Amino acid sequence: MAVIVKYVVERNGEEKMTFTSKAEADAYDKMLDMADELCDWLGKSELVEDKAKQDALAMYLAEHKDELLAILGNKRKAAPAKPKAATTKQAASTNEKAA
């Protein structure tokens, strides 16, 4: 019999998501907290009056926090991953074989 540890994110008695990693569960919970705050903030404006649209927009903004911060100028965009250069030892052995 296997023992499986699961981390459940729950809001207002409703199970939202299940994770196998505590760090992932904590990150998701933090994102939900952010979405709640954004929803309250959006509710103060008259731009989005429909509560369902406020919730959807708040969740979208929370899910894309890093991109939003980059647009707002508070965070740099992630640089594209560069291929790792061959180590000196690997490059030397490659050059020896070529010669």
VODOMI-600217 format. One line per field, with one value per atom (N, C-alpha, C, O, CB): x, y, z; atom name; residue number from 0; chain. Coordinates in nm, 4 decimals. Each point is the difference from the previous one (the first is absolute). Glycine has a CB too. Example, Ala and Ser with C-alpha at 12.3 -4.5 7.8 and 13.67 -1.06 7.14 Angstrom:
BEGIN
px	[1.3190,-0.0890,0.0900,0.1036,-0.2928,0.1542,0.0820,-0.0770,0.0509,0.0675]
py	[-0.5690,0.1190,0.1200,-0.0019,-0.1154,0.2223,0.1190,0.1090,0.1108,-0.1736]
pz	[0.7800,0.0000,0.0000,0.0665,0.0581,-0.1966,0.0060,0.0730,0.0169,-0.2314]
site	[N,CA,C,O,CB,N,CA,C,O,CB]
pos	[0,0,0,0,0,1,1,1,1,1]
unit	[A,A,A,A,A,A,A,A,A,A]
END
This chain:
BEGIN
px	[0.0854,-0.0854,0.0897,0.0943,-0.2810,0.1582,0.0772,-0.0662,-0.1223,0.2026,0.0046,-0.0482,0.0279,0.1141,-0.0740,-0.1435,0.0134,-0.0410,-0.1097,0.0654,0.1344,-0.0284,-0.0577,0.0574,0.1292,-0.3000,-0.0638,-0.0240,-0.0357,-0.0742,0.1306,-0.0252,-0.1204,0.0012,0.2448,-0.3488,-0.1249,-0.0152,0.0099,-0.1158,0.0816,-0.0279,-0.1513,-0.0711,0.2853,-0.2615,-0.1437,-0.0349,0.0712,-0.0811,-0.0987,-0.0512,-0.1469,-0.0787,0.2474,-0.2062,-0.1400,-0.0653,-0.1146,0.1011,0.0877,-0.0537,-0.0022,-0.0477,-0.0866,0.1843,-0.0011,0.1424,0.0907,-0.2968,0.2243,0.1312,0.0294,-0.0748,0.0518,0.1334,0.0361,0.0967,-0.0191,-0.0169,0.1409,0.1016,0.0776,0.0123,0.0058,0.0335,0.0798,0.1400,0.0158,-0.2220,0.3071,0.1389,0.0759,-0.0417,0.0331,0.1189,0.0865,0.1174,0.0761,-0.1425,0.0816,0.1090,-0.0568,-0.0911,0.2393,-0.0941,-0.0447,0.0307,-0.0801,0.1157,0.0799,0.0387,-0.0990,-0.0370,0.2784,-0.2841,-0.0980,-0.1339,-0.0649,0.1803,-0.1560,-0.1264,0.0056,-0.0958,0.0585,0.1495,0.0161,-0.0020,-0.0603,0.1927,-0.0671,0.0025,-0.1406,-0.0386,0.2742,-0.3113,-0.1369,-0.0878,-0.0816,0.1097,-0.0113,-0.0763,0.0323,-0.0892,0.0869,0.1279,0.0411,-0.0622,-0.0425,0.2587,-0.2214,-0.0615,-0.1496,-0.0536,0.2239,-0.2372,-0.1419,-0.0195,-0.0960,0.0562,0.1306,-0.0058,0.0125,-0.0731,0.1725,-0.0064,0.0211,-0.1252,-0.0408,0.2895,-0.3084,-0.1214,-0.1134,-0.0760,0.1465,-0.0821,-0.1025,0.0216,-0.0944,0.0739,0.1453,0.0321,-0.0275,-0.0548,0.2298,-0.1366,-0.0247,-0.1500,-0.0450,0.2622,-0.2929,-0.1450,-0.0615,-0.0854,0.0814,0.0478,-0.0484,0.0368,-0.0808,0.1025,0.1009,0.0497,-0.0790,-0.0375,0.2672,-0.2546,-0.0780,-0.1438,-0.0617,0.2062,-0.1973,-0.1361,-0.0168,-0.1108,0.0877,0.1322,-0.0055,-0.0091,-0.0409,0.1719,-0.0924,-0.0098,-0.1356,-0.0686,0.3199,-0.2882,-0.1265,0.0247,-0.0911,-0.0094,0.2233,0.0353,-0.0586,-0.0440,0.2518,-0.2084,-0.0528,-0.1071,0.0310,0.1897,-0.3450,-0.1102,-0.0473,-0.0525,-0.0157,0.0860,-0.0431,0.0964,0.1197,-0.2231,0.0514,0.0820,0.0735,0.1153,-0.2759,0.0972,0.0652,0.1191,0.1036,-0.3235,0.2040,0.1107,0.1115,0.1176,-0.2784,0.1250,0.1016,0.0824,0.1228,-0.2715,0.0788,0.0689,0.0919,0.1146,-0.3084,0.1432,0.0793,0.1219,0.1099,-0.3183,0.1892,0.1108,0.1029,0.1204,-0.2754,0.1090,0.0906,0.0829,0.1201,-0.2818,0.0999,0.0724,0.1010,0.1123,-0.3113,0.1601,0.0911,0.1218,0.1134,-0.3081,0.1720,0.1107,0.0913,0.1220,-0.2672,0.0883,0.0799,0.0819,0.1162,-0.2884,0.1118,0.0700,0.1155,0.0989,-0.3121,0.2009,0.1013,0.0733,0.0364,-0.1749,0.1588,0.0612,0.1353,0.0261,-0.1462,0.2062,0.1348,-0.0043,0.0735,0.0150,-0.1738,-0.0139,-0.0557,0.0443,-0.0803,-0.0615,-0.0605,0.1028,0.0057,-0.2276,0.3025,0.1034,0.1028,0.0489,-0.0820,0.0653,0.0938,-0.0597,0.0703,0.0255,-0.2228,-0.0679,-0.0033,0.0177,-0.1582,0.1178,-0.0052,0.1390,0.0128,-0.2229,0.3124,0.1357,0.0622,0.1065,-0.1663,-0.0038,0.0531,0.0882,0.0645,-0.2650,0.2039,0.0770,0.0465,-0.0735,-0.0565,0.2499,0.0518,-0.0628,-0.0317,0.2484,-0.2338,-0.0490,0.1065,0.1197,-0.2635,0.0999,0.0937,0.0746,-0.0603,-0.0874,0.2781,0.0819,-0.0181,-0.0153,0.1822,-0.1652,-0.0116,0.1183,0.1116,-0.2376,0.1004,0.1050,0.1083,-0.0283,-0.1380,0.2897,0.1130,0.0544,0.0043,0.0516,-0.0139,0.0611,0.1314,0.0759,-0.1845,0.1340,0.1219,0.1204,-0.0017,-0.1232,0.2282,0.1233,0.0727,-0.0094,0.0270,0.0542,0.0761,0.1082,0.0612,-0.1074,0.0681,0.1049,0.1347,0.0126,-0.1516,0.2397,0.1339,0.0528,0.0614,-0.0177,-0.0668,0.0488,-0.0663,0.0667,-0.0271,-0.1739,-0.0717,0.0463,0.0188,-0.2165,0.2159,0.0439,0.1395,0.0279,-0.1709,0.2312,0.1369,0.0011,0.0739,0.0104,-0.1664,-0.0012,-0.0598,0.0424,-0.0611,-0.0781,-0.0582,0.1028,0.0088,-0.2352,0.3045,0.1029,0.1090,0.0513,-0.0995,0.0861,0.1016,-0.0464,0.0780,0.0025,-0.2106,-0.0528,-0.0054,0.0214,-0.1557,0.1057,-0.0079,0.1372,0.0108,-0.2109,0.3049,0.1357,0.0530,0.1129,-0.0718]
py	[-0.1177,0.1177,0.1237,0.0084,-0.1321,0.2175,0.1237,0.1100,0.0078,-0.0740,0.1503,0.1168,0.1213,0.0239,-0.1320,0.1842,0.1175,0.1229,0.0066,-0.1433,0.2334,0.1250,0.0980,0.0216,-0.0613,0.0982,0.0986,0.1278,-0.0026,-0.1798,0.2934,0.1312,0.0585,0.0166,0.0193,-0.0052,0.0492,0.1478,0.0412,-0.2697,0.3073,0.1426,0.0131,-0.0404,0.1171,-0.0193,0.0116,0.1455,0.0687,-0.3050,0.2819,0.1356,-0.0079,-0.0585,0.1571,-0.0401,0.0052,-0.1383,-0.0149,0.2489,-0.3345,-0.1355,-0.0721,-0.1132,0.1888,-0.0141,-0.0599,-0.0368,0.0831,0.0503,-0.2585,-0.0456,0.0598,-0.0201,-0.1953,0.2892,0.0674,-0.0817,-0.0142,0.2311,-0.2711,-0.0723,-0.0895,0.0307,0.1573,-0.2978,-0.0930,-0.0069,-0.0046,-0.1291,0.1329,-0.0026,-0.1097,-0.0442,0.2913,-0.2899,-0.0962,0.0702,-0.0629,-0.1127,0.3042,0.0786,0.1128,0.0711,-0.1268,0.0712,0.1083,0.1356,0.0928,-0.2400,0.1597,0.1274,0.0402,0.1169,-0.1666,-0.0465,0.0297,0.0406,0.0928,-0.2551,0.0929,0.0323,0.1401,0.0766,-0.3207,0.2770,0.1334,0.1078,0.1056,-0.2052,0.0738,0.0975,0.0220,0.1131,-0.1825,-0.0385,0.0117,0.0754,0.0832,-0.2984,0.1862,0.0688,0.1495,0.0836,-0.2940,0.2425,0.1404,0.0682,0.1152,-0.1722,-0.0150,0.0555,0.0257,0.1008,-0.2215,0.0297,0.0203,0.1204,0.0753,-0.3218,0.2650,0.1187,0.1269,0.0969,-0.2285,0.1293,0.1156,0.0263,0.1149,-0.1637,-0.0565,0.0150,0.0597,0.0831,-0.2783,0.1534,0.0564,0.1500,0.0787,-0.3007,0.2604,0.1420,0.0795,0.1101,-0.1728,0.0062,0.0683,0.0141,0.1019,-0.1929,-0.0108,0.0059,0.1121,0.0745,-0.3220,0.2588,0.1094,0.1353,0.0928,-0.2403,0.1568,0.1243,0.0340,0.1153,-0.1614,-0.0543,0.0228,0.0398,0.0768,-0.2424,0.1135,0.0324,0.1459,0.0533,-0.2856,0.2975,0.1418,0.0898,0.1157,-0.1678,-0.0020,0.0803,-0.0248,-0.0971,0.0884,0.0955,-0.0176,-0.0568,-0.0048,0.1956,-0.2336,-0.0508,-0.1373,-0.0280,0.1599,-0.2178,-0.1354,-0.0188,-0.0219,-0.0688,0.0993,-0.0085,-0.1420,-0.0292,0.2533,-0.3126,-0.1392,-0.0749,-0.0079,0.0133,-0.0595,-0.0681,-0.1200,-0.0245,0.0992,-0.1490,-0.1169,0.0435,-0.0665,-0.0570,0.2358,0.0511,0.0542,-0.0128,0.0677,0.0054,0.0463,-0.1184,0.0060,0.1871,-0.3004,-0.1203,-0.0575,-0.0353,-0.0135,0.0395,-0.0568,0.0868,-0.0517,-0.0504,0.2328,0.0911,-0.0031,0.0004,0.1457,-0.1493,-0.0059,-0.1282,0.0036,0.1331,-0.2490,-0.1272,0.0042,-0.0481,-0.0736,0.1786,0.0115,0.0845,-0.0378,0.0151,0.1351,0.0873,-0.0690,0.0146,0.1855,-0.2742,-0.0711,-0.1110,-0.0209,0.0736,-0.1235,-0.1078,0.0532,-0.0702,-0.0604,0.2538,0.0597,0.1150,0.0996,-0.1642,0.0483,0.1032,0.0453,0.1201,-0.2157,0.0018,0.0365,0.0835,0.0980,-0.3071,0.1709,0.0769,0.1394,0.0990,-0.3127,0.2200,0.1281,0.0921,0.1190,-0.2326,0.0589,0.0809,0.0498,0.1124,-0.2429,0.0476,0.0420,0.1145,0.0950,-0.3286,0.2248,0.1054,0.1298,0.1088,-0.2821,0.1605,0.1173,0.0559,0.1076,-0.1982,0.0175,0.0484,-0.0334,0.0524,0.1259,-0.2646,-0.0354,-0.1233,-0.0318,0.1336,-0.1707,-0.1229,-0.0194,0.0295,-0.1321,0.0539,-0.0255,-0.1264,-0.0936,0.2079,-0.1147,-0.1206,-0.1072,0.0288,0.1050,-0.2563,-0.1107,-0.0134,-0.0020,-0.1168,0.1100,-0.0159,-0.1406,-0.0949,0.2637,-0.1833,-0.1347,-0.0847,0.0498,0.0399,-0.2164,-0.0899,-0.0127,-0.0233,-0.1029,0.1419,-0.0129,-0.1413,-0.0564,0.3027,-0.3046,-0.1324,0.0116,0.0952,-0.1686,-0.0248,0.0035,-0.0228,-0.0870,0.0045,0.1608,-0.0158,-0.1249,-0.0374,0.2878,-0.3137,-0.1195,0.0390,0.1063,-0.2133,0.0204,0.0287,-0.0045,-0.0560,-0.0390,0.1535,0.0062,-0.1402,-0.0238,0.2400,-0.3086,-0.1366,-0.0656,-0.0666,0.0494,0.0364,-0.0582,0.0631,-0.0698,0.0244,0.1751,0.0696,-0.0443,-0.0156,0.2114,-0.2165,-0.0417,-0.1398,-0.0257,0.1689,-0.2341,-0.1356,-0.0019,-0.0799,-0.0120,0.1778,0.0103,0.0528,-0.0488,0.0867,0.0622,0.0567,-0.1024,-0.0041,0.2326,-0.3126,-0.1024,-0.1036,-0.0451,0.0816,-0.0751,-0.1002,0.0553,-0.0733,-0.0280,0.2299,0.0616,0.0098,-0.0044,0.1329,-0.1154,0.0165,-0.1329,-0.0099,0.2103]
pz	[0.0000,0.0000,0.0000,0.0787,0.0444,-0.2093,-0.0101,0.0818,0.0113,-0.2403,0.2853,0.0733,-0.0862,-0.0397,0.2671,-0.2564,-0.0847,0.0796,0.0554,-0.2638,0.2127,0.0700,-0.1013,-0.1068,0.2768,-0.1357,-0.0876,0.0789,0.1178,-0.2554,0.0694,0.0584,-0.0719,-0.1220,0.1826,0.0152,-0.0569,0.0326,0.1155,-0.0949,-0.1248,0.0190,0.0053,-0.0919,-0.0290,0.2307,0.0233,0.0282,0.0732,0.0160,-0.1470,0.0232,0.0347,-0.0744,-0.0843,0.2712,0.0429,-0.0021,-0.0422,-0.0451,0.1332,0.0060,-0.1324,-0.0067,0.1933,-0.2927,-0.1329,-0.0415,0.0047,-0.0662,0.0211,-0.0450,-0.1373,-0.0957,0.2282,-0.1399,-0.1252,-0.0841,-0.1208,0.2344,-0.0495,-0.0753,0.0966,0.1186,-0.2898,0.1192,0.0777,-0.0604,-0.1220,0.1866,0.0215,-0.0443,0.0741,0.1071,-0.1587,-0.0057,0.0680,0.0668,0.0736,-0.2392,0.1408,0.0578,0.0853,-0.0422,-0.1541,0.3157,0.0881,-0.0612,0.0113,0.1878,-0.2640,-0.0614,-0.1095,-0.0102,0.0614,-0.1328,-0.1053,0.0603,-0.0482,-0.1044,0.2575,0.0668,0.0602,-0.0105,0.0600,0.0133,0.0582,-0.1073,0.0191,0.1676,-0.2991,-0.1100,-0.0559,-0.0295,-0.0270,0.0424,-0.0514,0.0993,-0.0394,-0.0886,0.2557,0.1038,-0.0009,0.0144,0.1252,-0.1562,-0.0070,-0.1219,0.0079,0.1087,-0.2303,-0.1198,0.0228,-0.0461,-0.0963,0.2133,0.0307,0.0918,-0.0160,-0.0107,0.1228,0.0869,-0.0833,0.0204,0.1703,-0.2842,-0.0871,-0.0848,-0.0167,0.0104,-0.0464,-0.0801,0.0831,-0.0496,-0.0915,0.2674,0.0887,0.0199,-0.0070,0.1234,-0.0916,0.0187,-0.1278,0.0050,0.1649,-0.2834,-0.1280,-0.0269,-0.0523,-0.0367,0.1246,-0.0208,0.0837,-0.0481,0.0000,0.1731,0.0855,-0.0606,-0.0017,0.2052,-0.2527,-0.0604,-0.1268,-0.0210,0.1151,-0.1779,-0.1222,0.0328,-0.0738,-0.0471,0.2309,0.0415,0.0377,-0.0061,0.0842,-0.0392,0.0354,-0.1229,0.0096,0.1953,-0.3205,-0.1220,-0.0649,0.0322,-0.0664,-0.0554,-0.0718,-0.1396,-0.0826,0.2125,-0.1556,-0.1321,-0.0280,-0.1115,0.1252,0.0880,-0.0159,0.1064,0.1170,-0.2113,0.0539,0.0964,0.0258,0.1074,-0.1813,-0.0229,0.0134,0.0931,-0.0277,-0.2051,0.3417,0.1008,-0.0591,0.0355,0.1409,-0.2645,-0.0610,-0.0853,-0.0020,0.0012,-0.0696,-0.0812,0.0877,-0.0341,-0.1489,0.2957,0.0952,0.0510,0.0059,0.0620,-0.0314,0.0486,-0.1071,0.0281,0.1231,-0.2741,-0.1096,-0.0304,-0.0204,-0.0754,0.0928,-0.0279,0.1128,-0.0259,-0.1069,0.2563,0.1143,-0.0040,0.0271,0.1088,-0.1692,-0.0086,-0.1138,0.0148,0.0791,-0.2067,-0.1142,0.0374,-0.0297,-0.1296,0.2233,0.0397,0.1011,-0.0071,-0.0352,0.1352,0.0995,-0.0656,0.0351,0.1403,-0.2702,-0.0701,-0.0848,-0.0213,0.0180,-0.0449,-0.0878,0.0697,-0.0624,-0.1374,0.3295,0.0834,-0.0525,-0.0075,0.2010,-0.2298,-0.0446,-0.1275,-0.0127,0.1172,-0.1982,-0.1242,0.0289,-0.0583,-0.0704,0.2193,0.0362,0.0650,-0.0310,0.0607,0.0597,0.0643,-0.1015,0.0107,0.2008,-0.3088,-0.1044,-0.0821,-0.0344,0.0245,-0.0208,-0.0761,0.0805,-0.0549,-0.0631,0.2478,0.0866,0.0311,0.0584,0.0396,-0.1369,0.0172,0.1335,0.0327,-0.1846,0.2305,0.1313,-0.0019,0.0998,-0.0025,-0.2089,-0.0063,-0.1435,-0.0942,0.2870,-0.2091,-0.1341,-0.0557,0.0733,-0.0161,-0.1881,-0.0648,0.0107,-0.0036,-0.1552,0.1720,0.0098,-0.1322,-0.1073,0.2758,-0.1587,-0.1193,-0.0549,0.0769,0.0086,-0.2181,-0.0561,0.0446,0.0151,-0.2143,0.2198,0.0473,-0.1060,-0.1176,0.2587,-0.0979,-0.0908,0.0110,0.1093,-0.0889,-0.1332,0.0094,0.0757,-0.0183,-0.1986,0.3020,0.0793,-0.0901,-0.0871,0.2896,-0.1808,-0.0756,0.0486,0.1169,-0.1517,-0.0558,0.0366,0.0992,-0.0107,-0.2140,0.3195,0.0969,-0.0690,-0.1089,0.2957,-0.1241,-0.0587,-0.0273,-0.1040,0.2241,-0.0285,-0.0158,-0.1211,-0.0792,0.3282,-0.2635,-0.1133,-0.1298,-0.0997,0.2460,-0.1464,-0.1206,-0.0391,-0.1189,0.1785,0.0365,-0.0285,-0.0609,-0.0950,0.2839,-0.1344,-0.0538,-0.1400,-0.0835,0.3157,-0.2596,-0.1327,-0.0995,-0.1127,0.2147,-0.0599,-0.0870,-0.0281,-0.1118,0.2031,0.0072,-0.0192,-0.1010,-0.0839,0.3177,-0.2256,-0.0924,-0.1419,-0.0965,0.2828,-0.1988,-0.1321,-0.0647,-0.1226,0.1971,0.0058,-0.0542,-0.0385,-0.0480,0.1867]
site	[N,CA,C,O,CB,N,CA,C,O,CB,N,CA,C,O,CB,N,CA,C,O,CB,N,CA,C,O,CB,N,CA,C,O,CB,N,CA,C,O,CB,N,CA,C,O,CB,N,CA,C,O,CB,N,CA,C,O,CB,N,CA,C,O,CB,N,CA,C,O,CB,N,CA,C,O,CB,N,CA,C,O,CB,N,CA,C,O,CB,N,CA,C,O,CB,N,CA,C,O,CB,N,CA,C,O,CB,N,CA,C,O,CB,N,CA,C,O,CB,N,CA,C,O,CB,N,CA,C,O,CB,N,CA,C,O,CB,N,CA,C,O,CB,N,CA,C,O,CB,N,CA,C,O,CB,N,CA,C,O,CB,N,CA,C,O,CB,N,CA,C,O,CB,N,CA,C,O,CB,N,CA,C,O,CB,N,CA,C,O,CB,N,CA,C,O,CB,N,CA,C,O,CB,N,CA,C,O,CB,N,CA,C,O,CB,N,CA,C,O,CB,N,CA,C,O,CB,N,CA,C,O,CB,N,CA,C,O,CB,N,CA,C,O,CB,N,CA,C,O,CB,N,CA,C,O,CB,N,CA,C,O,CB,N,CA,C,O,CB,N,CA,C,O,CB,N,CA,C,O,CB,N,CA,C,O,CB,N,CA,C,O,CB,N,CA,C,O,CB,N,CA,C,O,CB,N,CA,C,O,CB,N,CA,C,O,CB,N,CA,C,O,CB,N,CA,C,O,CB,N,CA,C,O,CB,N,CA,C,O,CB,N,CA,C,O,CB,N,CA,C,O,CB,N,CA,C,O,CB,N,CA,C,O,CB,N,CA,C,O,CB,N,CA,C,O,CB,N,CA,C,O,CB,N,CA,C,O,CB,N,CA,C,O,CB,N,CA,C,O,CB,N,CA,C,O,CB,N,CA,C,O,CB,N,CA,C,O,CB,N,CA,C,O,CB,N,CA,C,O,CB,N,CA,C,O,CB,N,CA,C,O,CB,N,CA,C,O,CB,N,CA,C,O,CB,N,CA,C,O,CB,N,CA,C,O,CB,N,CA,C,O,CB,N,CA,C,O,CB,N,CA,C,O,CB,N,CA,C,O,CB,N,CA,C,O,CB,N,CA,C,O,CB,N,CA,C,O,CB,N,CA,C,O,CB,N,CA,C,O,CB,N,CA,C,O,CB,N,CA,C,O,CB,N,CA,C,O,CB,N,CA,C,O,CB,N,CA,C,O,CB,N,CA,C,O,CB,N,CA,C,O,CB,N,CA,C,O,CB,N,CA,C,O,CB,N,CA,C,O,CB,N,CA,C,O,CB,N,CA,C,O,CB]
pos	[0,0,0,0,0,1,1,1,1,1,2,2,2,2,2,3,3,3,3,3,4,4,4,4,4,5,5,5,5,5,6,6,6,6,6,7,7,7,7,7,8,8,8,8,8,9,9,9,9,9,10,10,10,10,10,11,11,11,11,11,12,12,12,12,12,13,13,13,13,13,14,14,14,14,14,15,15,15,15,15,16,16,16,16,16,17,17,17,17,17,18,18,18,18,18,19,19,19,19,19,20,20,20,20,20,21,21,21,21,21,22,22,22,22,22,23,23,23,23,23,24,24,24,24,24,25,25,25,25,25,26,26,26,26,26,27,27,27,27,27,28,28,28,28,28,29,29,29,29,29,30,30,30,30,30,31,31,31,31,31,32,32,32,32,32,33,33,33,33,33,34,34,34,34,34,35,35,35,35,35,36,36,36,36,36,37,37,37,37,37,38,38,38,38,38,39,39,39,39,39,40,40,40,40,40,41,41,41,41,41,42,42,42,42,42,43,43,43,43,43,44,44,44,44,44,45,45,45,45,45,46,46,46,46,46,47,47,47,47,47,48,48,48,48,48,49,49,49,49,49,50,50,50,50,50,51,51,51,51,51,52,52,52,52,52,53,53,53,53,53,54,54,54,54,54,55,55,55,55,55,56,56,56,56,56,57,57,57,57,57,58,58,58,58,58,59,59,59,59,59,60,60,60,60,60,61,61,61,61,61,62,62,62,62,62,63,63,63,63,63,64,64,64,64,64,65,65,65,65,65,66,66,66,66,66,67,67,67,67,67,68,68,68,68,68,69,69,69,69,69,70,70,70,70,70,71,71,71,71,71,72,72,72,72,72,73,73,73,73,73,74,74,74,74,74,75,75,75,75,75,76,76,76,76,76,77,77,77,77,77,78,78,78,78,78,79,79,79,79,79,80,80,80,80,80,81,81,81,81,81,82,82,82,82,82,83,83,83,83,83,84,84,84,84,84,85,85,85,85,85,86,86,86,86,86,87,87,87,87,87,88,88,88,88,88,89,89,89,89,89,90,90,90,90,90,91,91,91,91,91,92,92,92,92,92,93,93,93,93,93,94,94,94,94,94,95,95,95,95,95,96,96,96,96,96,97,97,97,97,97,98,98,98,98,98]
unit	[A,A,A,A,A,A,A,A,A,A,A,A,A,A,A,A,A,A,A,A,A,A,A,A,A,A,A,A,A,A,A,A,A,A,A,A,A,A,A,A,A,A,A,A,A,A,A,A,A,A,A,A,A,A,A,A,A,A,A,A,A,A,A,A,A,A,A,A,A,A,A,A,A,A,A,A,A,A,A,A,A,A,A,A,A,A,A,A,A,A,A,A,A,A,A,A,A,A,A,A,A,A,A,A,A,A,A,A,A,A,A,A,A,A,A,A,A,A,A,A,A,A,A,A,A,A,A,A,A,A,A,A,A,A,A,A,A,A,A,A,A,A,A,A,A,A,A,A,A,A,A,A,A,A,A,A,A,A,A,A,A,A,A,A,A,A,A,A,A,A,A,A,A,A,A,A,A,A,A,A,A,A,A,A,A,A,A,A,A,A,A,A,A,A,A,A,A,A,A,A,A,A,A,A,A,A,A,A,A,A,A,A,A,A,A,A,A,A,A,A,A,A,A,A,A,A,A,A,A,A,A,A,A,A,A,A,A,A,A,A,A,A,A,A,A,A,A,A,A,A,A,A,A,A,A,A,A,A,A,A,A,A,A,A,A,A,A,A,A,A,A,A,A,A,A,A,A,A,A,A,A,A,A,A,A,A,A,A,A,A,A,A,A,A,A,A,A,A,A,A,A,A,A,A,A,A,A,A,A,A,A,A,A,A,A,A,A,A,A,A,A,A,A,A,A,A,A,A,A,A,A,A,A,A,A,A,A,A,A,A,A,A,A,A,A,A,A,A,A,A,A,A,A,A,A,A,A,A,A,A,A,A,A,A,A,A,A,A,A,A,A,A,A,A,A,A,A,A,A,A,A,A,A,A,A,A,A,A,A,A,A,A,A,A,A,A,A,A,A,A,A,A,A,A,A,A,A,A,A,A,A,A,A,A,A,A,A,A,A,A,A,A,A,A,A,A,A,A,A,A,A,A,A,A,A,A,A,A,A,A,A,A,A,A,A,A,A,A,A,A,A,A,A,A,A,A,A,A,A,A,A,A,A,A,A,A,A,A,A,A,A,A,A,A,A,A,A,A,A,A,A,A,A,A,A,A,A,A,A,A,A,A,A,A,A]
END
